[in-house]
């Protein structure tokens, strides 16, 4: 996740004008806001991935139990 953030920071910083010697405060604030938004999105993605994995584990267990019952019913 940190590598993604670093890559995004590099991309965003490259987009800023190079002609100015000192970065404009407004540009810095926009960059900081974008980085924070990206970090929030990455946290949401991580949370969603955890939920997906949890639901997949539940579904796998439900299927396993169903197969056990189906196997016993067939005998």
C-alpha positions in Angstrom: 0.0 0.0 0.0 2.9 2.4 0.8 4.4 1.6 -2.6 1.2 2.6 -4.3 1.0 5.9 -2.3 4.6 6.7 -3.2 4.0 6.0 -6.9 0.9 8.3 -6.8 2.9 11.0 -5.0 5.5 10.8 -7.7 2.9 11.0 -10.4 1.1 13.9 -8.7 4.3 15.8 -8.0 5.4 15.4 -11.6 2.2 17.0 -12.7 2.9 20.2 -10.7 4.5 23.0 -12.7 8.3 22.8 -12.7 8.9 26.4 -13.6 8.1 27.7 -10.1 11.0 27.5 -7.7 8.9 27.3 -4.6 5.7 25.2 -4.7 2.5 27.3 -4.5 0.8 26.8 -1.2 -2.5 26.2 -3.1 -0.8 23.4 -5.1 0.6 21.9 -2.0 -2.8 21.9 -0.3 -4.4 20.3 -3.4 -1.7 17.6 -3.4 -2.1 16.9 0.3 -5.9 16.7 -0.1 -5.4 14.3 -3.0 -3.0 12.1 -1.0 -5.4 12.0 1.9 -8.3 11.1 -0.4 -6.2 8.3 -1.9 -5.2 7.0 1.5 -8.9 7.0 2.5 -9.8 5.1 -0.6 -7.0 2.6 0.0 -8.2 2.0 3.5 -11.7 1.4 2.2 -10.4 -1.0 -0.4 -8.5 -2.9 2.3 -11.6 -3.0 4.5 -13.7 -4.2 1.6 -11.2 -6.9 0.7 -11.4 -8.2 4.3 -15.2 -8.3 4.1 -15.0 -10.2 0.8 -12.6 -12.7 2.2 -14.8 -13.2 5.3 -17.9 -13.8 3.2 -16.0 -16.2 0.9 -14.9 -18.2 4.0 -18.5 -18.3 5.2 -19.7 -19.4 1.8 -17.0 -22.0 1.5 -18.0 -23.5 4.9 -21.7 -23.4 3.9 -21.0 -25.3 0.7 -18.8 -27.8 2.6 -21.6 -28.5 5.1 -24.2 -28.7 2.3 -22.0 -31.3 0.5 -21.7 -33.3 3.7 -25.5 -33.4 4.1 -26.0 -34.1 0.4 -23.6 -37.0 0.7 -25.3 -38.4 3.7 -28.7 -38.1 2.2 -27.7 -40.0 -0.9 -26.6 -43.1 1.1 
